[in-house]
Amino acid sequence: MKEAVVIGDKRPYLTALIGIEYDTVADWASRKKIEFTTYRDLSTKDEVIALVKGIVHEVNTRFARVESIRKFRMLTKELDHEDGELTATQKLKRAAFAATVPHLVDDMYADTTAYAGADLGRNG
């Protein structure tokens, strides 16, 4: 993972929006013979989502349930200063970022699971 934005303020549980480290995951996918064409394509592959889910699950074991990520969605593009999502020093501009992904956030707090993400269930 390259980027993870945790959401939970005034929400019933924590969720995250996760972006992959493209070069690292692309190399992993190539070794696994997973075909992809773009960052977007790679980040939505079932195998990549399963990989990220495993990482999130492992990280969650270090925290109390209330501090654990319950759902996540994959970012389908890298965060970018030129798109107004990051400052010049690569810090997240939360308000600008939130305006670009409300559908992903809303989906994590709905009862459905989107393709590009996962629910971690009661134990994860």
Backbone torsions as a table, in degrees:
resi	resn	phi	psi	omega
1	MET	NA	143.5	177.3
2	LYS	-105.4	-43.9	-175.8
3	GLU	-132.0	140.8	173.7
4	ALA	-142.4	123.5	177.4
5	VAL	-110.6	114.5	-179.3
6	VAL	-89.6	135.0	-178.7
7	ILE	-122.3	137.5	179.1
8	GLY	-176.6	-10.4	-179.4
9	ASP	-59.5	122.1	-179.6
10	LYS	60.9	29.2	179.0
11	ARG	-121.4	160.0	-176.4
12	PRO	-73.3	-17.9	179.8
13	TYR	-161.6	168.1	-179.3
14	LEU	-85.2	141.2	174.4
15	THR	-132.3	171.9	179.6
16	ALA	-146.5	148.6	169.4
17	LEU	-108.4	124.9	-169.8
18	ILE	-123.2	133.1	175.0
19	GLY	-113.6	142.6	-178.0
20	ILE	-86.7	157.5	168.3
21	GLU	-83.8	102.3	-168.5
22	TYR	-53.4	-51.9	-175.5
23	ASP	-61.0	-42.6	-178.6
24	THR	-66.7	-47.0	-178.0
25	VAL	-71.7	-34.7	176.9
26	ALA	-63.2	-41.1	177.5
27	ASP	-64.1	-45.2	177.9
28	TRP	-58.8	-47.1	-178.8
29	ALA	-63.9	-39.8	178.4
30	SER	-62.1	-42.6	178.6
31	ARG	-65.7	-28.7	178.7
32	LYS	-88.9	2.7	-179.6
33	LYS	61.4	36.8	176.1
34	ILE	-93.7	119.4	-178.8
35	GLU	-83.2	139.2	178.3
36	PHE	-155.8	163.0	-179.2
37	THR	-120.8	-35.0	-173.5
38	THR	-138.2	172.6	174.3
39	TYR	-56.2	-48.0	-179.5
40	ARG	-58.0	-48.1	-179.4
41	ASP	-60.9	-47.9	-179.1
42	LEU	-62.1	-43.3	-175.9
43	SER	-69.2	-14.4	179.7
44	THR	-106.1	4.7	177.3
45	LYS	-67.8	137.8	179.6
46	ASP	-55.1	-39.2	-178.7
47	GLU	-65.8	-37.4	178.9
48	VAL	-70.2	-42.3	177.8
49	ILE	-61.2	-41.5	177.7
50	ALA	-64.1	-39.7	177.3
51	LEU	-60.1	-49.4	-179.7
52	VAL	-64.1	-41.1	178.8
53	LYS	-58.1	-42.6	177.9
54	GLY	-62.3	-40.5	178.8
55	ILE	-65.7	-45.8	179.2
56	VAL	-62.0	-43.2	178.6
57	HIS	-59.6	-44.2	-180.0
58	GLU	-63.5	-43.6	178.5
59	VAL	-63.6	-39.5	-179.8
60	ASN	-60.2	-27.5	-178.8
61	THR	-65.0	-16.1	-179.4
62	ARG	-87.7	-4.7	-173.7
63	PHE	-126.6	158.5	173.6
64	ALA	-66.9	156.4	-178.2
65	ARG	-52.1	-43.5	-178.2
66	VAL	-65.0	-20.7	179.9
67	GLU	-98.4	1.5	-174.9
68	SER	-90.8	150.2	174.8
69	ILE	-75.8	124.2	-179.0
70	ARG	-95.7	-31.0	179.0
71	LYS	-143.6	154.3	173.4
72	PHE	-144.6	161.1	172.5
73	ARG	-132.7	149.0	-179.4
74	MET	-86.0	137.6	170.0
75	LEU	-77.9	136.1	-176.9
76	THR	-99.7	10.0	173.0
77	LYS	-153.1	154.7	177.5
78	GLU	-72.4	143.9	175.3
79	LEU	-67.1	144.6	-170.2
80	ASP	-141.9	137.4	175.3
81	HIS	-61.5	-41.0	-177.1
82	GLU	-67.6	-23.5	176.4
83	ASP	-87.3	1.2	177.8
84	GLY	82.1	9.2	-177.8
85	GLU	-87.7	-22.9	-178.6
86	LEU	-127.0	152.1	173.2
87	THR	-76.7	175.7	178.0
88	ALA	-62.2	-24.5	179.2
89	THR	-98.0	19.3	174.2
90	GLN	68.6	26.4	173.9
91	LYS	-93.5	145.2	-177.0
92	LEU	-69.8	132.6	170.2
93	LYS	-93.7	94.1	-170.9
94	ARG	-56.0	-45.7	-177.3
95	ALA	-63.3	-46.5	179.8
96	ALA	-65.3	-40.8	179.1
97	PHE	-64.9	-46.6	-178.2
98	ALA	-58.9	-33.4	179.9
99	ALA	-68.0	-21.1	-178.0
100	THR	-91.9	-13.2	-173.3
101	VAL	-131.5	28.3	-176.0
102	PRO	-60.8	-31.8	179.7
103	HIS	-64.6	-36.7	178.3
104	LEU	-69.2	-42.0	179.3
105	VAL	-65.4	-47.7	179.6
106	ASP	-59.1	-39.4	-179.0
107	ASP	-63.2	-36.8	-178.4
108	MET	-68.9	-23.6	179.8
109	TYR	-101.4	4.0	173.2
110	ALA	-92.7	176.9	-178.2
111	ASP	-86.0	-1.3	-177.2
112	THR	-103.5	161.1	177.9
113	THR	-114.8	125.0	179.1
114	ALA	-78.3	163.1	179.3
115	TYR	-59.2	-48.8	-172.0
116	ALA	-91.0	57.9	177.4
117	GLY	179.5	-170.4	-177.6
118	ALA	-154.2	152.0	168.8
119	ASP	-101.9	135.7	-173.4
120	LEU	-93.7	-4.9	174.8
121	GLY	74.3	-176.2	-174.8
122	ARG	-67.6	-31.0	-175.9
123	ASN	-96.2	-2.0	-174.3
124	GLY	-121.7	NA	NA
